[in-house]
Amino acid sequence: MAAKDGSSFLVSATPVTVVAHLFGVVAVTLMLVWILYFRGGVSLTSNNKEQLFNLHPLLMLIGFIFVGGEAAMAHKIIPGTQKAQRFVHMALLLIALSMAAFGLYIVFKFQHDIGMPDMYSLHSWLGMGTVCLFALQMIKP
């Protein structure tokens, strides 16, 4: 469907956002199935440390990928004024950042509990950098 501003090459964002929502729901569903059925579930208080660690990928996927994606699309999917869209965008970014921070807490707690050193892999450094850059979005220019 072509846009109404005279440009024939522009496409409405609605079909793209619907597909993005569907991919997000599918990703979260598959992650939940994988963690709950194949990795033993999740728990903050279990003696099984794997259940504690399982929260980390779940929170990162839901926070960064799903909620962060919803925040990125907020201006296109939220009807109303630009101020309302910005409020929803910022609220979703804060939720995503909170989930990511809790995911980092979980992985540091897991590593402490099993005696593993912190920040020893490329994954941990790239992940910490990603969270820090994501947090920089909160600073208004």
Secondary structure, 3 states (H helix, E strand, C coil): CECCCCCCCCECHHHHHHHHHHHHHHHHHHHHHHHHHHCCCCCCCCCCHHHHHCHHHHHHHHHHHHHHHHHHHHHHHCCCCHHHHHHHHHHHHHHHHHHHHHHHHHHHHHHHHHCCCCCCCHHHHHHHHHHHHHHHHHCCC
